[in-house]
Amino acid sequence: MLKEKHKCVAMVGDGMNDVEALAEADVRIAVGDLNVVLSVADIFLPKGILRLPEVFKTARKYVSSIYASPATALVVKMSVIVAGSMCLLPLWAIIGIGDDGSTLIALATIGTILFRKS
């Protein structure tokens, strides 16, 4: 069985004879509009399987934003800690940049990744 050999199994089906296989998969992609398939699907492609590359492209963008945002916040916080320990920043700047600033920079990172035209 595929699940024993691989960590994650994706199944693409139209629901005519593959509802059980879709239900067993980790990622279930439905093509078509049968109500049985819609109840078990994670992703629904009403315009057909040709939209699947677009789905994967969007998923990659979201995953990259999940990794980039905490990394950016960590870099900002570490920079503020170093600058603060060297007395290069006043206390209010350390608190403001370290907390609110890193949050705003992380949100900006997410925004640039998700909304860039590519």
N, C-alpha and C positions, 0 to 999 in steps of 0.2 A: 504494500500500500504506500502511496506517496507520502502520507503524513509521517510514517515511520522513517522514511528515507530523508525527507526534507523538513526544515523547520516550519515553513509556511507554505500553504498550498492555496493557489487562486484558481477559481473555476469560472469559466464563461459559458453561459448557456441560455437557451431560449425558453426553457421550461416545458418543452414538449415531452421529453423523456429523461430529463436530467435533473429533476427537482431534488431527488435524494442526494445526488453528487454535489449539487449546489449547497444543500443544507450541511453537508459534512465539511465543506471547504472553510478555510480561515477567512478568505476574501471572496465574496460572492458577487459576480458581475452578471447582471441580467440584461439580455438583449430581447427586445420585443415588449409586449404589453399584457401578458397573461397575468391575471391576479394572483395565481399560485406563486409565480416567480417573484412578483413584487413583494410578497410577504416575507421572503427569505433573503432577498438581495441586499447587499451593502451598497452597491453602485448600480444605478439604473441608466442604461443607454437607450433611450427611445429612438434615436436616429441610427442605430446600428453599431456594429463593432468597429467601424471606421473611426469612431470617436475615442477609441481606447488609447491611442497614443497621446491625445490631449489630456485624458484623465491621468496618465502616468506623469506627464509633464507638470501638471498642476500639483500632483502629490509630491514630486521632487522639490518643487518650490516651497511647499509647506514644511517639508522635513528640513530643508536647508535653513529656513527661518527658525525652526525649533532649536537647531544647533547654534546658529549665529547669535541669537539674542542673548542667551546666558553668557556666552563667551565674551561678547561686547561689554555686558554689564560687569563681568569679572575683571576685565582689563581696566575699565574705568575705576572700579573700587580699589584695585591694587595700586593704580597710579596715585589715587588720592591718599592711600595709606602711606605710600613712600614719600609723597610731597608733604604730607602732614607730619610724618616722623622727622623730616628734615627741617621743619618749621618754615616751609615755603608758603603755606596757606594758613589763613586765620581759621579759628574753630568753626565759625559760621559757614565758611566755604567748604570745609571738610564735610560737615554734616549735609549741607545742601547739595553739593556735587556728588558725594558718596551715595546718598540715598535717592533724592529726587532726580538728580542728574543722570545717574546710571539707569534709572527706570525710563526716563525720557529718551535716552540714547538707545536703549534696548527696543523701545517701541518704534523709534525711527528706523532702526535696523529691520525690524519686522515689516514696516511699511515699505521700505525701499525694495525689499526682496519680493514681497507679495504683489506690489502694484507696479513694478517696472515692466516696461513693454519689451517682450522678447519672443 
